[in-house]
Amino acid sequence: MALPPDLITLLAALFMLFGVPLILFSIVLLYTGYVRYDAEQYLEELEAEAEEGVDEHGDEGVAESNDQ
């Protein structure tokens, strides 16, 4: 295996080999973490709305929307 003679080429090769995949992987993990957090918040809102519907109507049915 031949190593590049100058240090800058060696550092650039190491960055391309390890740095770029690490950056891309961290971006994907950050995005999926945000999507998971947002989904959990949305589900909590839906559960809160369902509980309010049960409390208002006194039954265990799904709360009907008043948009109609």
Z-matrix of the N, CA and C atoms (Angstrom, degrees):
N
C 1 1.449
C 2 1.523 1 108.19
N 3 1.294 2 116.43 1 128.65
C 4 1.461 3 120.97 2 -178.48
C 5 1.522 4 109.70 3 -95.54
N 6 1.311 5 117.26 4 129.68
C 7 1.455 6 122.78 5 176.42
C 8 1.525 7 109.32 6 -93.14
N 9 1.332 8 118.17 7 143.41
C 10 1.462 9 119.84 8 178.01
C 11 1.535 10 110.30 9 -62.97
N 12 1.312 11 116.83 10 144.07
C 13 1.461 12 119.36 11 -176.67
C 14 1.522 13 114.29 12 -72.43
N 15 1.316 14 117.79 13 -29.01
C 16 1.462 15 118.19 14 -178.57
C 17 1.528 16 111.18 15 -103.67
N 18 1.316 17 115.43 16 153.38
C 19 1.466 18 122.53 17 -174.70
C 20 1.521 19 112.49 18 -68.72
N 21 1.320 20 117.80 19 -36.37
C 22 1.471 21 120.97 20 -177.39
C 23 1.526 22 110.72 21 -64.65
N 24 1.302 23 117.43 22 -41.79
C 25 1.466 24 120.49 23 178.24
C 26 1.525 25 110.67 24 -65.22
N 27 1.309 26 116.76 25 -39.20
C 28 1.465 27 120.72 26 178.24
C 29 1.526 28 110.58 27 -64.60
N 30 1.328 29 117.37 28 -44.63
C 31 1.465 30 120.66 29 179.02
C 32 1.528 31 111.35 30 -65.74
N 33 1.323 32 117.05 31 -38.79
C 34 1.465 33 120.15 32 178.11
C 35 1.522 34 110.74 33 -64.63
N 36 1.324 35 117.08 34 -40.14
C 37 1.465 36 120.46 35 178.86
C 38 1.525 37 110.75 36 -66.02
N 39 1.329 38 117.16 37 -41.39
C 40 1.466 39 119.70 38 178.24
C 41 1.528 40 111.50 39 -66.04
N 42 1.341 41 116.55 40 -38.15
C 43 1.462 42 119.55 41 177.43
C 44 1.521 43 110.73 42 -64.06
N 45 1.326 44 117.20 43 -43.24
C 46 1.464 45 120.15 44 179.04
C 47 1.526 46 111.35 45 -66.51
N 48 1.303 47 116.85 46 -32.39
C 49 1.452 48 120.68 47 -177.76
C 50 1.531 49 111.98 48 -77.52
N 51 1.332 50 117.01 49 -40.96
C 52 1.467 51 120.21 50 -175.67
C 53 1.526 52 113.66 51 -112.71
N 54 1.312 53 117.68 52 -38.91
C 55 1.461 54 121.44 53 -173.77
C 56 1.506 55 113.89 54 -68.94
N 57 1.315 56 117.14 55 -49.36
C 58 1.466 57 120.84 56 -177.11
C 59 1.529 58 111.42 57 -63.16
N 60 1.337 59 120.30 58 -48.13
C 61 1.469 60 118.23 59 176.76
C 62 1.536 61 112.97 60 -61.62
N 63 1.321 62 116.42 61 -35.40
C 64 1.461 63 119.55 62 178.51
C 65 1.522 64 111.34 63 -65.36
N 66 1.316 65 117.07 64 -41.92
C 67 1.460 66 120.92 65 178.18
C 68 1.527 67 110.48 66 -64.42
N 69 1.318 68 117.21 67 -46.37
C 70 1.471 69 120.30 68 179.92
C 71 1.526 70 111.29 69 -63.46
N 72 1.312 71 117.06 70 -42.08
C 73 1.463 72 121.28 71 179.25
C 74 1.528 73 110.63 72 -63.26
N 75 1.324 74 117.33 73 -40.67
C 76 1.467 75 119.83 74 179.88
C 77 1.522 76 111.46 75 -68.28
N 78 1.335 77 117.35 76 -34.56
C 79 1.473 78 119.83 77 176.93
C 80 1.525 79 110.00 78 -65.27
N 81 1.324 80 116.78 79 -42.85
C 82 1.471 81 120.40 80 178.87
C 83 1.526 82 110.49 81 -63.08
N 84 1.333 83 117.37 82 -43.91
C 85 1.464 84 120.41 83 179.07
C 86 1.524 85 111.80 84 -64.41
N 87 1.320 86 117.01 85 -39.77
C 88 1.460 87 120.54 86 178.13
C 89 1.517 88 110.80 87 -63.04
N 90 1.330 89 117.01 88 -44.08
C 91 1.451 90 120.72 89 -179.71
C 92 1.528 91 111.69 90 -65.76
N 93 1.326 92 117.42 91 -44.26
C 94 1.460 93 119.05 92 179.93
C 95 1.525 94 111.19 93 -66.74
N 96 1.325 95 117.48 94 -33.77
C 97 1.461 96 119.88 95 175.20
C 98 1.509 97 111.57 96 -64.11
N 99 1.332 98 117.04 97 -40.18
C 100 1.466 99 120.34 98 177.91
C 101 1.521 100 110.45 99 -65.85
N 102 1.326 101 117.68 100 -42.23
C 103 1.467 102 120.61 101 179.81
C 104 1.519 103 110.28 102 -62.98
N 105 1.331 104 117.30 103 -42.29
C 106 1.459 105 120.82 104 178.85
C 107 1.533 106 110.95 105 -63.62
N 108 1.334 107 117.01 106 -44.05
C 109 1.464 108 121.18 107 179.10
C 110 1.537 109 110.21 108 -61.95
N 111 1.319 110 116.63 109 -44.73
C 112 1.453 111 120.66 110 -179.77
C 113 1.521 112 110.91 111 -63.90
N 114 1.329 113 117.58 112 -39.40
C 115 1.465 114 120.95 113 178.76
C 116 1.523 115 110.81 114 -65.60
N 117 1.326 116 117.17 115 -40.14
C 118 1.471 117 119.83 116 178.31
C 119 1.520 118 111.02 117 -64.14
N 120 1.337 119 117.07 118 -40.91
C 121 1.463 120 120.04 119 178.20
C 122 1.527 121 110.51 120 -63.16
N 123 1.329 122 116.73 121 -42.48
C 124 1.456 123 120.94 122 -179.63
C 125 1.527 124 111.17 123 -64.12
N 126 1.325 125 117.22 124 -41.76
C 127 1.462 126 119.83 125 178.60
C 128 1.522 127 111.59 126 -65.77
N 129 1.338 128 117.13 127 -37.55
C 130 1.457 129 119.56 128 176.45
C 131 1.518 130 111.36 129 -63.36
N 132 1.339 131 117.52 130 -39.04
C 133 1.465 132 120.71 131 176.75
C 134 1.518 133 111.05 132 -63.94
N 135 1.335 134 116.90 133 -42.35
C 136 1.466 135 119.99 134 179.12
C 137 1.532 136 111.16 135 -63.80
N 138 1.340 137 116.82 136 -41.57
C 139 1.455 138 119.80 137 178.45
C 140 1.522 139 111.06 138 -64.99
N 141 1.327 140 117.32 139 -38.84
C 142 1.458 141 120.47 140 178.38
C 143 1.525 142 110.69 141 -64.98
N 144 1.333 143 117.00 142 -41.47
C 145 1.464 144 120.07 143 177.46
C 146 1.525 145 111.03 144 -64.42
N 147 1.337 146 116.95 145 -38.81
C 148 1.463 147 120.08 146 179.34
C 149 1.528 148 110.57 147 -65.90
N 150 1.329 149 116.92 148 -39.89
C 151 1.462 150 120.19 149 178.29
C 152 1.520 151 111.22 150 -66.84
N 153 1.340 152 118.03 151 -36.85
C 154 1.455 153 120.76 152 177.02
C 155 1.518 154 110.62 153 -65.12
N 156 1.334 155 116.48 154 -37.47
C 157 1.464 156 120.73 155 178.52
C 158 1.513 157 111.14 156 -65.50
N 159 1.317 158 118.61 157 -37.91
C 160 1.460 159 122.58 158 178.13
C 161 1.521 160 109.39 159 -68.46
N 162 1.317 161 117.02 160 -42.24
C 163 1.457 162 120.32 161 -179.21
C 164 1.527 163 111.56 162 -66.10
N 165 1.322 164 118.24 163 -38.91
C 166 1.457 165 121.18 164 -177.68
C 167 1.520 166 111.97 165 -71.30
N 168 1.314 167 117.83 166 -41.41
C 169 1.462 168 120.79 167 -173.39
C 170 1.522 169 113.11 168 -96.27
N 171 1.301 170 117.62 169 -15.08
C 172 1.445 171 120.90 170 178.02
C 173 1.512 172 114.42 171 76.28
N 174 1.311 173 117.66 172 9.40
C 175 1.456 174 119.61 173 177.14
C 176 1.518 175 108.77 174 -124.24
N 177 1.313 176 115.03 175 174.34
C 178 1.460 177 119.30 176 -175.66
C 179 1.516 178 111.83 177 -98.96
N 180 1.325 179 118.97 178 11.54
C 181 1.457 180 121.50 179 178.99
C 182 1.518 181 111.08 180 -73.25
N 183 1.304 182 114.10 181 169.80
C 184 1.453 183 119.38 182 179.27
C 185 1.532 184 108.15 183 -72.76
N 186 1.304 185 115.52 184 136.30
C 187 1.466 186 120.40 185 -179.22
C 188 1.519 187 109.68 186 -65.34
N 189 1.337 188 116.34 187 130.66
C 190 1.455 189 120.73 188 178.80
C 191 1.512 190 109.06 189 -85.11
N 192 1.313 191 115.69 190 144.79
C 193 1.454 192 118.86 191 178.99
C 194 1.518 193 109.54 192 -82.22
N 195 1.312 194 115.82 193 152.09
C 196 1.453 195 122.15 194 -179.62
C 197 1.514 196 111.41 195 -98.59
N 198 1.324 197 117.85 196 21.62
C 199 1.458 198 122.70 197 -178.08
C 200 1.525 199 111.84 198 -79.04
N 201 1.288 200 119.19 199 -14.28
C 202 1.468 201 122.00 200 -173.78
C 203 1.498 202 111.63 201 -76.72
